[in-house]
Amino acid sequence: MNSLRLSFAYLRHKTLSTALTVTTFAAGVAMIVVLLLVNAQLQTEFANNLKGIDLVVGAKGSPMQLILSSVFHLDLPTGNIPLEAALTLGRHPMVQQAIPLSLGDNFRGYRIVGTTAAYPEHYRARLRAGGRYWKKEMEAVLGAEVAARCGLTTGDSFAGSHGLTAGGELHAQFPYTVVGVLEPTDSVLDRLVLTGMESVWYIHEHDSDHDEAEAAGEQQGQPGMPQGDDRHDGHLAPPASPAGPAGGSAARREVTSLLISYKSPLAAVGLPRLINKTTSMQAASPAFEMARLNAFMGRGTETLRYFAWFLIALAGFGIFAGLYNAMNERRYDLALMRSFGARPGKLFALMMTESLVVALVGVLLGILAGHLLVQGIATWLSSSKHIQMTGMLFLVEEAWLFPVSLAVGALAALLPAIRVYRIDIFKTLVHH
Amino acid sequence: MLEIQGLKAGYDDKVIVELPQLALPSGEHCLILGDSGSGKTTLLCTLAGLLTPVAGEITVDGQDLGALRGSALDAFRGRNIGVIYQTLHMVSALSVLENVLLAQYAAGVPQDRGKAVRLLERLGIADKRDDKPETLSQGQQQRVAIARAAINSPRIIVGDEPTSALDDRACETVLGLLLQLAAASGASLVIATHDQRIKGHFHQQIRVGGAP
């Protein structure tokens, strides 16, 4: 018999109330764990995706939409910009690097991005052994997740389909050949199919009949047509005009957006304004738009975090109420132990042990449940092809949950435990 | 060895019962008789060190209880005085055996399972050692309380009406066991009761609370 065994005996004796307290406690902890994990992973992914991109230039429209579509590949693009204008901008003295992106097709929901090798290099992506970047049209490099999920590897071929989400019309007559697969980068690259811009032009210039027909359909505005993401928003090649030759020229070619890195921070002062004022294009700052997004969402996560701490406090109060009641029922037992010679300190330790055991079991279960929950969310999200997450990530911040939880447990036990010192043995055991 | 000089026992500064003089050599027993409300429980608890005397001196084995305070008194009581309460106060979260061991845990002495089991065997309830006390009969619980009071081999075992809830046969058995245990460890029994059935076993008797 010792304090720990005695505590367990008491906890077992009132199983239901113990289970309730532990559950409440664990729920609070689990919620905090979920918030920490989701937040950390979103932040990391966001930061990775934003790394080194100072400005995004695209067609006029919502700046947030431009950032979301071009940096995170979440939203639809705002439209296209002329390749000529993009090239001119890329040569601007303030610009260190301008990476062009052409969107429009997808492979099983993963976006096919026409770009240059500068794009994967910007994210420090490395090719798996045996792979290389594209040299001519219809050669593609797969992100790690795309390759894993679709079971494709170097040498395989696949056909893209129209639009930015799965379900569009298949470009079956223009198959891509996989020439390389990227190592995981923890960025959006993992979920992209990269190819040369030439491939995208190639498909749509040779597929112009189809484009024309569809574009006409859109112009007539068929209201019942489930267009959704399947529209032409992202299409870099406009329908061939009846006047022009089917081959197309650089003058008519378009890209969806440009990812720009500045040569010096000074560029931030003038360049965005210059673009917005003097061209038909739009320049959006990822940092600014993300700050705006955080202002919307940050409030939400903050609220949730307060709520989680509230749950923990509630659980602490539960322990307090449970112990206080138990203390009342147990004053005979405690007085009895006193009469058998137990020092008050020993009984104080007993009450503390009991509360700390509850808090410890609660925090362990909570952390376990939190990670399982995030894993569940991750599994659910993995089908969305936008955000990747795992429950198997352990953060340093989680270590704080232990001292904080134990402190809540100790605090809850304090008042009942102090009452041990004031027990009147005679009045409790004999003269009641 | 229990010695009392000019004892005034009571609580909340009220004297309830007085005992001018008592000397009880080791191994000798004493009965405190009186009707309910006569103050025999108060006297018993004062002897056991659960109540501070209003006046007077109690000496157990040469130790003046009045000189001990707080946890020193708790510790002395835990090792030298075994108490059997009228309300048995079994700890329902614990098994019978654990209830007995609880007295050793509380007193901070090494826990001796073998001794506890032998004690339960002697009291005829060893087969109930893993049961919860509430599944036991009143007589069986009484024996657990006796085992718990005796486990630390105290110098004095005080009992408050240990037999009055029992039928004649159980009363004889329980009293016999108490006397046996006391004899085995050289302890003195001090029993407060109004139970006339056990009077014959005690030479020394104190009557409290006025005329018989």
Contacts between the chains, C-beta under 8 A, distances in Angstrom:
chain1	res1	chain2	res2	distance
A	1	B	98	6.1
A	1	B	101	4.8
A	1	B	102	6.4
A	1	B	104	7.5
A	1	B	105	4.3
A	1	B	111	5.8
A	2	B	105	7.1
A	6	B	94	7.8
A	6	B	102	8.0
A	6	B	105	7.3
A	9	B	93	4.8
A	9	B	94	5.6
A	9	B	98	7.1
A	10	B	93	4.9
A	12	B	93	7.4
A	13	B	92	6.9
A	13	B	93	3.6
A	332	B	89	5.3
A	333	B	89	7.5
A	333	B	91	4.9
A	333	B	93	7.8
A	336	B	85	8.0
A	336	B	89	4.9
A	336	B	91	7.0
A	336	B	102	7.9
A	336	B	106	7.9
A	337	B	102	6.8
A	337	B	105	7.8
A	337	B	106	4.3
A	338	B	74	6.2
A	338	B	106	7.6
A	339	B	48	7.8
A	339	B	50	6.0
A	339	B	74	8.0
A	339	B	77	7.0
A	339	B	83	6.0
A	340	B	77	7.8
A	340	B	78	5.3
A	340	B	83	7.8
A	340	B	102	7.0
A	340	B	103	4.6
A	340	B	106	3.7
A	340	B	107	5.7
A	340	B	148	7.8
A	341	B	74	5.0
A	341	B	75	5.3
A	341	B	76	7.8
A	341	B	77	5.6
A	341	B	78	1.7
A	341	B	79	6.6
A	341	B	106	5.3
A	341	B	107	3.8
A	341	B	108	6.7
A	342	B	74	6.8
A	342	B	78	7.3
A	342	B	105	7.6
A	342	B	106	3.7
A	342	B	107	7.4
A	342	B	108	7.5
A	343	B	71	4.3
A	343	B	74	6.1
A	343	B	75	7.2
A	343	B	108	7.6
A	344	B	71	6.9
A	345	B	71	7.7
A	346	B	106	7.5
A	346	B	108	7.5
A	425	B	50	5.2
A	426	B	11	6.5
A	426	B	45	5.4
A	426	B	50	4.9
A	426	B	51	5.0
A	427	B	11	7.8
A	429	B	50	7.7
A	429	B	85	5.7
A	429	B	87	7.3
A	429	B	89	6.2
A	430	B	41	5.9
A	430	B	45	5.8
A	430	B	50	7.4
A	430	B	85	6.8
A	430	B	86	7.5
A	430	B	87	8.0
A	430	B	160	7.5
A	431	B	11	7.3
A	431	B	41	7.8
